[in-house]
Amino acid sequence: MKDAIVVGAGPSGSYLSYLLARKGYDVLNLEEHREVGRPADCTGVVTGRVFGYVNSKSIANRVKGANIFFPDAEPMHIQKSDETIVIYRDSFDKDVSSMAMGAGADVRINSKVSHVKVNSEFAEVSVRDNGNLKTERAKVVIGADGANSIVRKDIYGEKPRRVVSTYQVDSAFRMDDQDSVSVYLGSRTSRGFFAWAVPTGDISRIGTGTIGSGARSYYEALSEYFPMEKVVGINGAPIPIAYLRKTFHDRSILVGDAGGIVKPLTGGGIYTGIVSATHAARALDEAFQSEDFSSSFLSRYQKYWKSDIGRELWMDGIVQRFFSKLSDRGLKAIHNVLSSKRVVETINNVGDIDYPSKLVLSVLARHPYILFNMFA
């Protein structure tokens, strides 16, 4: 019997497998696809913080600015002194998985989990491994299997409360501004979220996210900005942007997207997933030392990650809910305020995509009149 089974070899699952294996635990990491990192359903925009955890050279581009397009208004440009990094997501995932294997984790690809259950003695996983149906047991099972988590479905019986539908293409179109991402707001290109274009040289990642309806129809509106005939790849995946009430259970925990531990304002889950994996490793190590895998003992995992990033995710969720209700008229009114020189300077100085609530609070504190324009 294994010490731990980690379902999913994305960044959070692989990094947790690495941390546990490095501590000497017998870890089985199961990945349903034939290749780690594929399909790459991710725009891949991160800060340098991620590279403090993962040793990777999978950098596609470095950007310092953003062009923000509001409805019926001139584009707004913001510029940062620190870089935002665009990664090759498939290579990045492989690098994290290599860390796990190097630490001694047993990583198996083409291993699709069909059912998970736990009892007082062990966790049991039914998996089709290269076509062969097998049963694996461990002291604990970790759900790192994304928005459609089998672990969450079978053990927790809970669905994400708020989900973004995404549709993204890789286009053989070179954006003129290689130093800035583009963000599109308004009802033509999105519903309750935003659309984007990210430069990576001769390939641009162009997509949109929506809440409550499919993203594909909104993507068509981006055709006025980009040549649609140059599409070389299409991907998309649901993104949970509200964390679960409980990310722990008897002999189980959820990390990353599986637990909804994702940045609500941007949908980014790489950094938050790795952070959750770090706290999961701490809680699980304590559980192994105590030989206690009860829900009450593993509840400390949720306390750990919430004490780190819980307040940020909670506040970002509140802001996102307000943002998702803004009309195009309200967005334009916000643009008229945000585009002033003083506010742009505040954004440039304070903005942080990992901790955006700092910016929101700073802007509101310095320019409280913005609130009067939010629901014009």
C-alpha positions as CSV (number, residue, x, y, z in Angstrom):
1,M,0.0,0.0,0.0
2,K,1.3,3.5,-1.0
3,D,1.5,6.3,1.5
4,A,-0.2,8.7,-0.9
5,I,-1.9,8.7,-4.2
6,V,-2.0,12.0,-6.0
7,V,-4.6,12.2,-8.8
8,G,-3.4,14.6,-11.5
9,A,0.0,15.7,-12.7
10,G,-0.6,19.4,-13.3
11,P,1.6,21.9,-11.4
12,S,-0.2,21.4,-8.0
13,G,-0.3,17.6,-8.1
14,S,3.3,17.3,-9.4
15,Y,4.6,19.8,-6.9
16,L,2.9,18.0,-4.0
17,S,4.2,14.7,-5.2
18,Y,7.7,16.2,-5.2
19,L,7.4,17.6,-1.7
20,L,6.1,14.3,-0.3
21,A,8.6,12.1,-2.1
22,R,11.4,14.4,-1.0
23,K,10.3,13.7,2.6
24,G,10.6,10.0,2.0
25,Y,7.0,9.0,1.4
26,D,5.9,6.4,-1.1
27,V,3.9,8.5,-3.6
28,L,2.0,7.4,-6.7
29,N,1.1,10.3,-9.1
30,L,-1.6,9.3,-11.7
31,E,-2.0,11.4,-14.9
32,E,-4.9,10.5,-17.2
33,H,-3.3,11.8,-20.4
34,R,-0.6,10.2,-22.5
35,E,1.7,13.1,-21.9
36,V,2.2,15.4,-18.9
37,G,1.3,18.9,-19.9
38,R,-1.0,18.1,-22.7
39,P,-3.5,19.3,-23.5
40,A,-2.3,22.7,-22.4
41,D,-5.6,24.4,-21.4
42,C,-4.0,27.5,-20.0
43,T,-2.8,30.9,-21.1
44,G,0.3,30.5,-18.9
45,V,0.7,34.0,-17.4
46,V,2.5,34.0,-14.1
47,T,4.8,36.1,-11.9
48,G,8.4,35.3,-10.9
49,R,7.1,33.9,-7.6
50,V,6.3,30.7,-9.4
51,F,10.0,30.2,-10.2
52,G,10.8,30.4,-6.6
53,Y,9.2,27.0,-6.3
54,V,9.8,25.4,-9.7
55,N,13.1,25.0,-11.5
56,S,12.0,25.6,-15.1
57,K,13.2,27.5,-18.2
58,S,9.9,27.2,-20.0
59,I,9.6,31.0,-20.7
60,A,7.9,32.0,-23.9
61,N,7.9,35.8,-23.3
62,R,8.3,38.5,-20.6
63,V,5.8,41.4,-20.6
64,K,5.7,44.5,-18.5
65,G,2.4,46.1,-19.6
66,A,-1.2,45.7,-20.4
67,N,-3.5,47.3,-23.0
68,I,-7.0,47.4,-21.6
69,F,-9.9,47.8,-24.0
70,F,-13.1,49.2,-22.4
71,P,-16.4,49.4,-24.4
72,D,-16.6,52.5,-26.6
73,A,-13.5,54.1,-25.1
74,E,-9.8,54.6,-25.9
75,P,-7.5,51.8,-24.8
76,M,-5.9,52.2,-21.4
77,H,-2.2,51.3,-21.0
78,I,-0.6,50.3,-17.8
79,Q,3.1,49.6,-17.3
80,K,4.9,47.7,-14.6
81,S,8.5,47.9,-13.5
82,D,8.5,44.1,-12.7
83,E,8.0,41.5,-15.3
84,T,5.1,39.1,-15.9
85,I,6.2,35.9,-17.4
86,V,4.4,33.9,-20.2
87,I,5.3,30.3,-20.0
88,Y,5.1,27.3,-22.3
89,R,2.6,25.5,-20.1
90,D,3.4,22.0,-21.4
91,S,7.1,22.3,-20.8
92,F,6.5,23.9,-17.4
93,D,4.3,20.9,-16.3
94,K,6.9,18.5,-17.5
95,D,9.5,20.3,-15.5
96,V,7.5,20.1,-12.3
97,S,6.7,16.4,-13.0
98,S,10.5,15.8,-13.5
99,M,11.1,17.3,-10.0
100,A,8.6,14.8,-8.6
101,M,10.2,11.8,-10.4
102,G,13.7,13.0,-9.4
103,A,12.6,13.0,-5.8
104,G,11.3,9.4,-6.1
105,A,7.6,9.7,-6.9
106,D,6.1,7.0,-9.1
107,V,4.5,9.0,-11.9
108,R,2.3,7.1,-14.3
109,I,0.8,8.6,-17.5
110,N,-2.2,7.3,-19.4
111,S,-3.7,6.3,-16.1
112,K,-7.3,7.5,-15.9
113,V,-9.0,7.3,-12.5
114,S,-12.6,6.1,-12.7
115,H,-13.6,5.8,-9.1
116,V,-12.3,6.8,-5.6
117,K,-13.5,5.8,-2.1
118,V,-12.2,6.0,1.4
119,N,-12.8,4.0,4.6
120,S,-11.4,3.9,8.1
121,E,-8.3,1.9,6.9
122,F,-7.3,3.2,3.5
123,A,-8.2,5.1,0.3
124,E,-8.9,3.1,-2.8
125,V,-8.6,4.2,-6.4
126,S,-9.8,2.4,-9.4
127,V,-7.6,3.3,-12.4
128,R,-7.4,2.2,-16.0
129,D,-3.6,2.1,-16.4
130,N,-2.6,1.8,-20.1
131,G,-5.9,0.1,-20.8
132,N,-5.7,-2.3,-17.8
133,L,-8.2,-1.8,-14.9
134,K,-6.3,-1.8,-11.6
135,T,-7.0,-0.9,-8.0
136,E,-4.5,1.0,-6.0
137,R,-4.6,1.7,-2.2
138,A,-2.9,4.3,-0.1
139,K,-3.2,5.9,3.3
140,V,-4.5,9.1,1.7
141,V,-5.7,10.3,-1.7
142,I,-5.2,13.8,-3.0
143,G,-7.4,15.4,-5.6
144,A,-5.2,17.5,-8.0
145,D,-7.4,16.6,-11.0
146,G,-8.8,20.0,-11.9
147,A,-12.2,21.5,-12.3
148,N,-13.8,18.2,-13.1
149,S,-12.2,16.3,-10.2
150,I,-13.1,12.7,-9.8
151,V,-11.8,12.8,-6.2
152,R,-14.0,15.7,-5.4
153,K,-17.1,14.1,-7.1
154,D,-16.7,10.7,-5.4
155,I,-15.7,11.7,-1.9
156,Y,-16.9,15.3,-1.4
157,G,-20.0,15.3,-3.5
158,E,-19.7,19.0,-4.1
159,K,-19.5,21.1,-7.3
160,P,-17.7,24.4,-7.7
161,R,-20.1,27.2,-7.0
162,R,-18.8,29.6,-9.6
163,V,-17.2,28.5,-12.9
164,V,-15.7,30.3,-15.9
165,S,-16.0,28.7,-19.3
166,T,-13.1,29.5,-21.5
167,Y,-12.3,29.3,-25.2
168,Q,-8.8,30.0,-26.5
169,V,-6.9,29.7,-29.7
170,D,-3.2,29.7,-30.6
171,S,-3.0,32.0,-33.7
172,A,-0.1,32.4,-36.1
173,F,-0.4,36.1,-35.7
174,R,2.3,38.3,-34.4
175,M,1.0,41.1,-32.1
176,D,2.6,44.4,-32.7
177,D,3.2,45.0,-29.0
178,Q,5.2,42.1,-27.7
179,D,5.7,43.7,-24.3
180,S,2.1,43.9,-23.3
181,V,-0.9,41.6,-22.9
182,S,-4.3,42.9,-24.2
183,V,-7.4,42.7,-22.1
184,Y,-10.9,43.2,-23.5
185,L,-13.9,44.1,-21.3
186,G,-17.5,44.4,-22.2
187,S,-20.6,42.4,-23.3
188,R,-19.4,41.8,-26.9
189,T,-16.3,39.8,-26.0
190,S,-17.3,38.2,-22.7
191,R,-20.0,37.7,-20.1
192,G,-19.0,38.4,-16.5
193,F,-15.3,38.0,-17.1
194,F,-12.9,39.2,-19.8
195,A,-11.2,38.4,-23.1
196,W,-7.4,38.4,-23.7
197,A,-4.6,38.3,-26.2
198,V,-1.1,37.3,-25.0
199,P,2.0,37.7,-27.2
200,T,4.6,34.9,-27.5
201,G,6.4,35.9,-30.7
202,D,4.9,34.6,-33.9
203,I,2.1,32.8,-31.9
204,S,-0.5,34.7,-30.0
205,R,-2.8,33.2,-27.4
206,I,-6.3,34.7,-27.9
207,G,-9.3,33.8,-25.8
208,T,-12.3,34.7,-23.7
209,G,-13.9,33.6,-20.5
210,T,-17.6,33.7,-19.6
211,I,-19.8,33.0,-16.6
212,G,-23.2,31.3,-17.2
213,S,-22.9,30.7,-20.9
214,G,-20.5,29.1,-23.5
215,A,-17.4,31.1,-24.4
216,R,-17.3,30.1,-28.1
217,S,-19.9,32.6,-29.3
218,Y,-18.2,35.5,-27.5
219,Y,-14.9,34.6,-29.0
220,E,-16.2,35.4,-32.5
221,A,-16.3,39.1,-31.5
222,L,-12.5,39.1,-31.3
223,S,-12.3,38.6,-35.0
224,E,-12.2,42.4,-35.6
225,Y,-8.9,42.4,-33.8
226,F,-7.3,39.3,-35.1
227,P,-7.2,37.2,-38.3
228,M,-9.3,34.1,-37.5
229,E,-8.0,32.1,-40.4
230,K,-4.5,31.8,-38.8
231,V,-5.7,29.5,-35.9
232,V,-3.2,26.7,-35.3
233,G,-4.7,25.3,-32.1
234,I,-7.9,25.4,-30.0
235,N,-8.3,24.7,-26.3
236,G,-10.5,25.5,-23.4
237,A,-11.5,24.3,-20.0
238,P,-13.7,25.3,-17.1
239,I,-12.1,27.3,-14.3
240,P,-13.6,27.2,-10.8
241,I,-13.2,30.7,-9.3
242,A,-14.7,30.0,-5.8
243,Y,-13.0,27.7,-3.4
244,L,-15.0,24.8,-1.8
245,R,-16.3,25.2,1.8
246,K,-14.3,22.1,2.7
247,T,-11.0,21.1,0.9
248,F,-10.4,18.2,3.3
249,H,-12.1,14.9,4.2
250,D,-11.3,11.6,5.8
251,R,-8.1,10.4,4.1
252,S,-8.3,13.0,1.5
253,I,-7.6,16.6,0.6
254,L,-8.0,18.8,-2.6
255,V,-5.4,21.1,-4.0
256,G,-5.5,23.7,-6.8
257,D,-8.4,23.8,-9.2
258,A,-9.9,20.6,-7.7
259,G,-10.6,22.6,-4.6
260,G,-11.4,25.9,-6.4
261,I,-8.2,27.4,-5.0
262,V,-7.8,29.8,-8.0
263,K,-7.5,33.5,-8.4
264,P,-11.1,34.7,-9.0
265,L,-10.2,37.9,-10.9
266,T,-7.9,36.4,-13.4
267,G,-8.7,32.6,-13.3
268,G,-5.0,31.9,-12.8
269,G,-4.4,28.7,-10.8
270,I,-0.7,27.9,-11.2
271,Y,0.6,30.0,-8.3
272,T,-2.4,29.3,-6.0
273,G,-2.2,25.6,-6.8
274,I,1.5,25.4,-5.9
275,V,0.9,27.4,-2.7
276,S,-1.9,25.0,-1.7
277,A,0.4,22.0,-2.5
278,T,3.0,23.5,-0.1
279,H,0.5,23.6,2.7
280,A,-0.9,20.2,1.8
281,A,2.6,18.7,2.2
282,R,2.9,20.2,5.6
283,A,-0.5,18.9,6.8
284,L,0.1,15.5,5.3
285,D,3.5,15.2,6.9
286,E,1.9,15.9,10.3
287,A,-0.8,13.3,9.5
288,F,1.8,10.7,8.6
289,Q,3.7,11.4,11.8
290,S,0.6,11.1,13.9
291,E,-1.0,8.3,11.9
292,D,-4.2,10.3,11.9
293,F,-5.9,10.8,8.6
294,S,-9.3,11.8,9.9
295,S,-11.2,14.8,8.6
296,S,-10.8,16.7,11.9
297,F,-7.0,16.2,11.7
298,L,-6.6,17.1,8.1
299,S,-8.8,20.2,8.6
300,R,-5.5,21.9,9.5
301,Y,-4.6,21.9,5.8
302,Q,-7.4,24.3,5.1
303,K,-6.4,26.5,8.0
304,Y,-2.8,26.6,6.6
305,W,-3.7,27.7,3.1
306,K,-6.4,30.1,4.2
307,S,-4.0,31.8,6.6
308,D,-1.7,32.3,3.6
309,I,-4.0,33.2,0.6
310,G,-7.5,32.7,1.9
311,R,-8.1,36.4,2.6
312,E,-6.9,37.3,-0.9
313,L,-9.1,34.8,-2.6
314,W,-12.1,35.9,-0.6
315,M,-11.7,39.6,-1.3
316,D,-10.9,38.9,-5.0
317,G,-14.1,36.9,-5.1
318,I,-16.2,39.8,-3.8
319,V,-14.6,42.2,-6.4
320,Q,-15.2,39.7,-9.2
321,R,-18.8,39.4,-8.4
322,F,-19.2,43.1,-8.5
323,F,-17.3,43.3,-11.7
324,S,-19.4,40.6,-13.4
325,K,-22.5,42.7,-12.9
326,L,-21.2,45.8,-14.5
327,S,-22.9,47.0,-17.7
328,D,-21.0,48.4,-20.6
329,R,-22.1,51.8,-19.5
330,G,-20.7,51.2,-16.0
331,L,-17.4,49.9,-17.5
332,K,-17.1,53.0,-19.6
333,A,-17.7,55.2,-16.5
334,I,-15.0,53.2,-14.7
335,H,-12.7,53.8,-17.6
336,N,-13.2,57.5,-17.4
337,V,-11.9,57.4,-13.8
338,L,-9.2,54.8,-14.1
339,S,-7.6,56.4,-17.1
340,S,-6.7,59.5,-15.2
341,K,-3.0,60.0,-14.7
342,R,-3.1,59.7,-10.9
343,V,-5.0,56.4,-10.9
344,V,-2.8,55.0,-13.6
345,E,0.3,55.8,-11.5
346,T,-1.4,54.0,-8.6
347,I,-2.0,50.9,-10.7
348,N,1.5,50.9,-12.0
349,N,3.0,51.2,-8.6
350,V,0.8,48.8,-6.7
351,G,-0.6,46.3,-9.2
352,D,0.2,42.6,-8.6
353,I,-1.6,39.8,-10.4
354,D,-1.1,37.4,-7.6
355,Y,-2.5,39.8,-5.0
356,P,-4.8,42.1,-6.9
357,S,-6.9,43.1,-3.8
358,K,-3.9,45.3,-2.7
359,L,-4.5,47.3,-5.9
360,V,-8.2,47.5,-5.5
361,L,-8.0,48.6,-1.9
362,S,-5.3,51.1,-2.7
363,V,-7.2,52.7,-5.6
364,L,-10.4,52.9,-3.6
365,A,-8.6,54.4,-0.6
366,R,-7.0,57.1,-2.8
367,H,-9.9,57.6,-5.2
368,P,-13.2,56.6,-3.4
369,Y,-15.3,58.5,-5.9
370,I,-14.9,55.5,-8.2
371,L,-17.6,53.7,-6.3
372,F,-20.2,56.2,-7.5
373,N,-19.4,55.2,-11.1
374,M,-19.6,51.4,-10.7
375,F,-23.2,50.9,-11.5
376,A,-24.0,53.8,-13.7
